[in-house]
Amino acid sequence: MAIRDLTLTNVRCISEAHLEFPPGLTLIHGGNGSGKTSILEGLFLLGRGRSFRTRNSERLIRRGEDVLRAVGTIDAPMGESRTLGVEVRPGAVSARLGGSPVSVLTELSAAFPVQVVEPGVHKLIEEGGHRRRRWMDWTVFHVEPRFADIWTRYTRSVKQRNAALRADPAHAPVWDSELARWGEEISAARTRSLAALQPHWEAAVAALAGLPVQLHYLRGWSADVSLAEALAASLPRDRLRRVTHVGPHRADVSVRMLGRPAREVLSRGQQKLVAVAMTLAQLRLLQTQMAATPTLLLDDPAAELDGERLERFIDQVKQLRAQLIMTSLSPGSRLFGAPDRTFRVDEGRVVPV
C-alpha cells in the first residue's frame, strides 16, 4: 500500500499544502521549524488518527484556527484507491474512509498502514510500557483479524469495572467474567504475534546493532494464574485505589540485554538502533502476512547515528523496498539514493522542486 497524495489544512505552521507522492522515495527538505516534520505528522494522522509527537491531537491545529484536516488517496496493491480524511477539532477527532464516517480510528490503520522512524524513537526503549504496548498492538491489529473488536470489548469492560470501583466497589466483580474472557484472548493474540515476529526481530537487531537484546511479553498479571484469579486476588487493592490493576492494559514488552533492562546498559545511539530494529521487524512481518509493505516515514534519519551505524540502518531500510518519505535539512541528501520527488518547505509553504 502507498499514499498517492496528501492535502493538509491548518496543521501546525502549514496553512494549506498539497503533495503528490511516488511509490518510491520522496525527500522533504527545509530548515529547522520550517514545517517538514508537520507533513509527516499529517501522514501519520491519516493512518493512526493521532500524531507520533504528541498524545494531544489538538496541539497540531494551527494557532488561531479551530480545525485541521488531512485528506489523502491510498493506492492498494490490486490497483484500487481509497480516500482517507481526518479532522481534528478541540476535544474531537473524526475520520472518513471512502466518503463514509469511521466508527473507530483503527479502521484507518487497515486502510493505510504507516510507521515512522524519528529522532525520539529511542523512547520505545527508554520510557514506560505504554509506548511498547502501542508498538505491539499495531502489529497484532494487522496479523490478528479479530483483535480490534476484542480490544474494544475489553477496554469497555475495564472502563465499566473502574466506574463501579469509584461508585460502588461491591459491584465491580460483576464485570470480572467479561473482562477476563476478552483479556485472555488479547494476551493469546499478542503472544502469537510476538512469536511470529521473533525471527524478523532477531535478524534485524543482529544486522543493526549486533547486540544480544531479547524481547519478552509480560502479559499484565502473574504468569501462573488465570486473569479471573488475578482479578479476584487484586480486588482489595483495586477497591482501595479505585482502578483495575491487572490485565492486558498493564502489559509490557520487556527489552533486556544480558539479564538487565536495555535502557540501563545501552547508549542513546544503541537504543535508537534497537528501537529501529523493532520497527523494521514489524514491517517485515507485515510484508509476509499481508503481501504489502506499509509506508515508512523517516524524520531526519541520520540524527544521532555515526557512519557505521548509519550505513547499517540505510542497508536495512533499502531491503524493505517500501515507499519512503524522508525529511532532511539538506536538499542534497542521498541516504537512500536519488529521490523520485522532492519538496522544499519554508515557513509552512510547501513547494515541489
Secondary structure, DSSP 8 states (H G I E B T S, - for coil): -EEEEEEEEEETTEEEEEEE--SSEEEEE--TTSSHHHHHHHHHHHHHSS-SS-S-GGGGB-TT-S-EEEEEEEE-TTS-EEEEEEEEETTEEEEEETTEE-SSTHHHHHHS-EEEE-TTTTHHHHS-HHHHHHHHHHHHHHH-TTHHHHHHHHHHHHHHHHHHHHH-GGGGGGGHHHHHHHHHHHHHHHHHHHHHHHHHHHHHHHHHT---EEEEEE-SS-TTS-HHHHHHHHHHHHHHHTS---SGGG-EEEEEETTEEHHHH--HHHHHHHHHHHHHHHHHHHHHHHSS--EEEEESTTTT--HHHHHHHHHHHHHH---EEEEES-TT--TTSS-SEEEEEETTEEEE-
